[in-house]
Amino acid sequence: MRWCLVASITKKQNGSFLIRVYNGIKNGKPQSVAITFRANPGASPATARRAAEKYAILFEELVHSGGYEKKVSANFAPRIRQKLKLSEFVQKYYYPAILKHLSPNTCRIYEQIIDNLILPSFGMVELVDIDSSHLQSFVDFLLTAEARMTGDRGLSPASVKRYATVFASILTEAWKQKKIEVNPFEHAYIQYPKIVQPKLEVYSDDEIALFIAELEEENARTKAILLLAVTTGLRRAEIVGLMWSDIDFEKRSVAVSRSAYKPKGEEQRTKSPKSRCSYRTVFMPESCVRALQEWQIEQARQKRHSNGMWHDNDFVFTDKNGKNISVYAPTRICSDFERRHGLRHLKFHGLRHTCGSLMIEHGADPETVKAVLGHESIQTTNRYLHPYEERMRRASEKMENIIHGRADDETKNDSNGGL
């Protein structure tokens, strides 16, 4: 006869929980198995209790299935019988399941992080033995100069968080594939370095006015690329991937449905945009429409004089032989333009930030800006809500008017006998 009672949970004075599971009768006496569970540091009493109850269910299932081992500890996920090292799981199960859903560049980044940083330290660890302490030690390692291999400091806080997310994704996939019964990283308390968002580098109203004025002296392609970037906020890869069929001059619209990318050692190609929200239609001001039409005429002239060397395609931005420009070309074009005209250096992506910031500064609501820029999260758009000096000055003037207005009202009330 097997006892199938619900596990008992008793909270100890030190905040941990004693979980006891009854498991049959031996020599006429009920047998039980007990384990101590400790919730993550900082968890509220209610959260800790819920975590203990969840753990108790898993532990009870493990005991009744006969899979319990004496060495099991609440510091580890409940163990299953299969022995599988992290490196083996990554090669046999993780890569085949994950990489097919990622872009080639993202695949390359994941493989570099896993093969160069994660597996050398944790590859020989049994999958069921991995717990939150491994993730914490990985985070701590990334903060050392050894992790970067160049320079005298570790990775930036933002990079540390991204790399740790890759490690966590391995255990998430292991749980999805039922290689482990509990994901040890799911509710883990990990001490990450504080991420300080750098100030967005953007052009001011005066700087962007000068920027656009100087564009009048540029060739048609440079003018079209830079005007498109600063007036629509398109990403560099989106601009390079544009085709004439994406542009509607009558509606002054641009349909974003692809982006250009270049895998290492391979030819440049196009792919789907960065995210679902990146599929969008944006609208151009008349000046941008004229710039694109001027470039279209110049492109046709170049084709006529190419002596049969022209690459026939529908790409908007091409070189002198009709080949789609490099995905890195807009960066060089922008830097050269700024240097020629003595403008403050701003990265090409800074034109996108400038577009978003100026829209917010001049009254566009965040949701509209989010749609224009193709942000997946409103939190990304909210970065443009930084307090401008001019806006702060106007707010100060408003306070001055409010104070004086109230003072005038009080003076009038006093002169009227307080009526």
C-alpha positions in Angstrom: 0.0 0.0 0.0 1.4 3.4 -1.0 0.6 6.5 1.1 -0.7 9.3 -1.2 -1.1 12.0 1.4 -0.4 15.7 0.4 3.1 16.8 1.5 3.2 18.7 4.7 5.0 22.1 4.8 6.3 23.5 8.0 8.0 26.9 8.2 11.1 27.0 10.4 12.4 29.9 12.5 15.2 30.7 10.0 12.6 31.3 7.3 13.2 27.9 5.5 10.5 25.3 5.0 10.6 21.6 6.0 8.7 19.6 3.4 7.7 16.0 4.4 6.3 13.4 2.0 4.8 10.1 3.2 5.9 7.2 1.1 4.4 3.8 2.1 4.7 1.5 5.1 7.7 -0.5 6.3 7.6 -2.9 9.2 4.1 -1.7 10.0 5.2 2.0 10.3 4.5 4.9 7.9 7.7 6.0 6.1 8.4 9.6 5.2 11.0 11.6 3.3 11.9 15.2 4.3 13.8 18.0 2.6 14.5 21.6 3.5 13.5 24.3 1.0 14.9 27.8 1.1 13.3 30.6 -1.0 15.2 33.2 -2.8 16.6 36.0 -0.6 14.4 39.0 -0.6 11.2 37.1 -1.3 8.1 38.2 0.6 6.6 35.7 3.1 3.7 35.1 0.7 6.0 34.6 -2.3 8.3 32.2 -0.3 5.3 30.2 0.8 4.0 29.8 -2.8 7.4 28.8 -3.9 7.6 26.1 -1.2 4.2 24.8 -2.1 5.2 24.5 -5.8 8.4 22.8 -4.8 6.5 20.4 -2.5 4.3 19.2 -5.4 7.4 18.4 -7.5 9.2 16.8 -4.6 6.2 14.6 -3.8 5.9 13.5 -7.5 9.6 12.7 -7.5 9.4 10.6 -4.3 6.3 8.7 -5.4 7.8 8.0 -8.8 10.8 6.4 -7.2 13.2 8.9 -8.7 14.2 10.5 -5.4 17.9 10.3 -4.4 19.3 11.0 -1.0 21.7 13.7 -2.3 18.8 15.8 -3.6 18.9 19.3 -2.0 16.7 22.3 -2.2 19.6 24.2 -3.6 19.2 22.1 -6.8 16.3 21.4 -9.1 14.8 18.0 -8.4 16.9 15.5 -10.3 15.8 13.1 -13.0 17.6 9.9 -13.7 19.0 10.9 -17.2 22.7 12.0 -17.1 23.3 14.7 -19.5 26.2 17.2 -19.5 25.5 20.9 -20.4 27.8 20.7 -23.4 26.0 17.6 -24.7 22.6 19.2 -24.3 23.7 22.3 -26.1 25.0 20.5 -29.1 22.3 17.8 -29.4 19.2 19.6 -28.3 19.6 23.4 -27.7 21.3 24.5 -31.0 18.9 22.5 -33.3 15.9 23.9 -31.5 16.9 27.5 -31.0 19.2 28.6 -33.9 16.6 28.0 -36.6 14.4 30.8 -35.1 17.2 33.4 -34.9 18.8 35.6 -37.6 22.2 34.6 -38.8 23.9 37.4 -37.0 22.2 36.6 -33.7 23.0 32.9 -34.2 26.7 33.8 -34.5 26.5 35.9 -31.3 24.8 33.1 -29.4 27.4 30.6 -30.5 30.3 32.9 -29.6 28.9 33.5 -26.1 28.1 29.8 -25.5 31.2 28.3 -27.1 33.7 30.8 -25.8 32.4 31.7 -22.3 29.7 29.3 -21.0 30.8 25.9 -22.1 34.5 26.3 -21.1 33.4 26.8 -17.5 30.2 24.8 -17.2 30.1 22.4 -20.2 31.1 19.4 -18.1 28.5 20.0 -15.4 25.5 17.7 -15.3 22.4 19.5 -16.5 20.5 18.4 -13.4 23.3 19.8 -11.1 23.1 23.3 -12.5 21.6 25.9 -10.1 21.4 29.6 -9.6 24.9 29.7 -8.2 26.3 28.8 -11.6 24.5 31.7 -13.2 25.7 34.1 -10.4 29.3 32.9 -10.9 29.0 33.4 -14.7 27.8 37.0 -14.1 30.7 37.7 -11.7 33.1 36.3 -14.2 31.8 38.6 -17.0 32.7 41.6 -14.8 36.4 40.6 -14.9 39.0 41.5 -17.5 39.5 37.9 -18.3 36.0 37.7 -19.9 36.7 40.4 -22.4 40.2 39.0 -23.2 41.2 42.5 -24.3 41.6 45.6 -22.2 41.7 45.8 -18.4 38.0 45.7 -17.5 35.1 43.4 -17.8 32.0 43.7 -19.9 29.5 46.5 -19.5 26.5 46.0 -17.3 24.2 45.8 -20.3 26.4 43.2 -22.0 26.5 41.2 -18.8 22.7 41.0 -18.6 22.5 40.0 -22.3 25.1 37.3 -21.9 23.4 35.9 -18.8 20.1 35.8 -20.7 21.7 33.5 -23.2 22.8 31.2 -20.4 19.3 31.3 -18.9 17.8 30.4 -22.3 19.7 27.1 -22.3 18.0 26.0 -19.0 14.7 27.3 -20.2 15.0 25.1 -23.3 16.1 22.2 -21.2 12.9 22.6 -19.1 10.7 22.9 -22.2 12.2 19.7 -23.5 11.7 18.0 -20.1 15.4 17.3 -19.6 15.0 18.9 -16.2 11.9 19.1 -14.0 12.4 22.6 -12.7 14.1 25.5 -14.3 16.6 26.6 -11.6 17.0 30.1 -13.1 13.3 30.9 -13.3 12.9 32.5 -9.9 16.6 32.9 -9.1 17.8 36.0 -7.3 20.9 37.1 -9.2 22.9 40.2 -8.4 23.5 42.0 -11.7 25.6 45.1 -12.0 23.5 48.3 -12.2 22.7 49.4 -15.7 23.0 53.1 -16.3 21.3 54.2 -19.5 23.7 56.5 -21.4 22.3 59.8 -22.5 21.0 59.7 -26.0 23.2 61.7 -28.4 20.9 63.7 -30.6 21.0 66.9 -32.7 19.2 70.0 -31.3 16.7 72.0 -33.4 19.4 74.4 -34.5 21.8 71.6 -35.3 19.3 69.7 -37.4 18.3 72.8 -39.3 22.0 73.3 -40.2 22.3 69.6 -41.0 19.5 69.8 -43.5 20.7 73.1 -45.0 24.1 71.6 -45.7 22.5 68.7 -47.5 21.5 71.0 -50.3 25.2 70.9 -51.4 25.4 67.1 -51.5 24.9 64.6 -54.2 21.5 63.1 -54.7 22.2 59.7 -53.0 23.7 61.2 -49.9 20.9 63.7 -49.6 18.2 61.1 -49.9 19.8 58.6 -47.4 20.4 61.2 -44.7 17.0 63.0 -45.1 15.2 59.7 -45.0 17.1 58.7 -41.8 16.4 62.0 -39.9 12.8 62.5 -41.1 11.5 58.9 -40.8 13.8 57.4 -38.2 14.4 54.3 -40.3 17.2 52.0 -39.1 20.3 51.7 -41.2 19.6 48.2 -42.4 16.0 49.1 -43.2 17.1 52.0 -45.4 19.7 49.8 -47.3 17.0 47.1 -47.8 14.4 49.4 -49.3 13.1 48.8 -52.8 11.4 51.2 -55.1 8.2 49.1 -54.8 8.1 50.0 -51.1 7.8 53.7 -51.8 4.5 55.4 -52.7 5.3 59.0 -53.9 1.6 59.9 -54.2 0.9 58.9 -50.6 4.4 60.0 -49.5 4.8 56.7 -47.7 7.5 54.0 -47.2 6.6 50.4 -46.4 9.2 48.7 -44.2 9.1 45.0 -44.8 12.8 43.9 -44.9 16.3 44.8 -43.7 19.7 44.2 -45.1 22.4 42.2 -43.3 25.8 40.6 -44.2 26.7 37.3 -42.6 30.5 37.0 -41.9 32.3 35.7 -45.0 29.1 35.7 -47.1 27.3 38.0 -49.5 24.9 40.6 -48.3 21.3 39.7 -48.3 17.9 40.8 -46.9 15.8 39.3 -44.2 12.6 40.0 -42.2 12.7 43.2 -40.0 14.0 43.1 -36.5 10.6 42.4 -34.9 6.9 42.1 -35.5 6.5 45.8 -34.8 9.2 46.7 -37.3 6.7 45.9 -40.1 5.2 49.3 -40.6 4.4 52.1 -43.0 5.9 55.6 -42.3 5.2 58.9 -44.0 7.8 61.3 -45.5 7.8 65.1 -45.6 7.7 66.7 -49.0 11.4 67.5 -48.9 12.3 63.8 -48.4 10.0 62.9 -51.3 11.8 65.4 -53.6 15.2 64.1 -52.5 14.2 60.5 -53.4 12.8 61.5 -56.8 16.0 63.4 -57.6 18.0 60.3 -56.7 15.7 58.1 -58.8 16.5 60.3 -61.8 20.2 60.2 -61.0 20.1 56.4 -60.6 18.4 56.1 -64.0 21.2 58.2 -65.6 23.9 56.0 -64.0 22.2 52.9 -65.4 22.2 54.4 -69.0 25.9 55.1 -68.7 26.9 51.8 -67.1 27.9 50.2 -70.4 26.0 47.0 -69.7 27.5 46.5 -66.2 24.3 47.4 -64.4 22.9 44.9 -61.9 19.2 44.9 -62.5 17.3 45.0 -59.2 14.7 47.1 -57.5 16.9 48.4 -54.6 16.6 52.1 -53.9 20.2 52.7 -52.9 22.8 51.3 -55.3 26.4 51.9 -56.3 27.5 53.1 -59.7 26.9 49.6 -61.2 23.5 49.1 -59.7 24.5 46.8 -56.9 22.8 47.3 -53.5 25.1 49.5 -51.3 26.8 47.9 -48.3 24.8 47.8 -45.0 27.7 49.7 -43.5 27.7 52.4 -46.2 25.3 54.9 -44.5 27.6 55.1 -41.5 30.5 56.1 -43.7 28.3 58.5 -45.7 27.1 60.2 -42.6 30.6 60.6 -41.0 32.1 62.0 -44.2 29.2 64.5 -44.6 29.6 65.7 -41.0 33.3 66.1 -41.4 33.1 68.0 -44.7 30.6 70.5 -43.2 32.1 70.9 -39.8 29.1 69.4 -38.0 29.2 67.8 -34.6 29.9 64.1 -35.0 26.8 62.0 -34.5 26.6 58.3 -35.3 24.2 57.3 -38.1 21.9 55.7 -35.6 21.9 59.0 -33.8 19.8 60.4 -36.6 17.1 57.9 -35.7 17.4 59.0 -32.1 17.2 62.6 -33.2 14.0 61.9 -35.2 12.4 60.3 -32.1 13.5 63.0 -29.7 12.4 65.9 -31.9 9.0 64.3 -32.5 8.5 64.0 -28.7 9.8 67.5 -28.1 7.4 69.0 -30.6 4.3 67.3 -29.2 4.0 63.8 -30.7 2.7 61.3 -28.2 4.9 58.3 -27.2 2.5 55.7 -28.8 2.7 57.5 -32.2 6.5 57.7 -31.9 6.7 54.0 -31.0 4.7 53.2 -34.1 6.8 55.4 -36.4 10.1 54.0 -35.1 8.9 50.4 -34.9 9.7 49.9 -31.2 8.5 46.6 -29.7 8.2 48.2 -26.2 7.0 51.6 -25.1 9.9 51.6 -22.5 12.3 52.0 -25.4 10.3 55.0 -26.7 10.2 56.5 -23.3 13.9 57.0 -23.5 13.2 60.0 -25.6 11.3 61.7 -22.8 14.5 63.1 -21.3 14.0 66.7 -19.9 15.2 69.2 -22.5 16.8 72.3 -21.2 14.4 74.5 -23.1 11.4 72.5 -21.8 12.7 72.9 -18.2 13.1 76.6 -18.7 9.5 77.0 -20.0 8.3 75.0 -17.0 10.2 77.4 -14.7 8.6 80.4 -16.4 5.1 78.8 -15.9 5.8 78.4 -12.2 6.7 82.0 -12.0 3.5 83.0 -13.7 1.4 80.8 -11.4 3.1 82.3 -8.3 2.6 85.8 -9.5 -1.0 85.1 -10.6 -1.8 83.8 -7.1 -0.1 86.8 -5.5 -2.1 89.2 -7.6 -5.3 87.3 -6.6 -4.5 87.6 -2.9 -3.7 91.3 -3.3 -7.1 91.8 -5.0 -8.9 89.9 -2.2 -7.2 92.0 0.5 -8.2 95.3 -1.3 -11.8 94.0 -1.5 -12.0 93.2 2.2 -11.3 89.6 1.6 -14.5 89.0 -0.4 
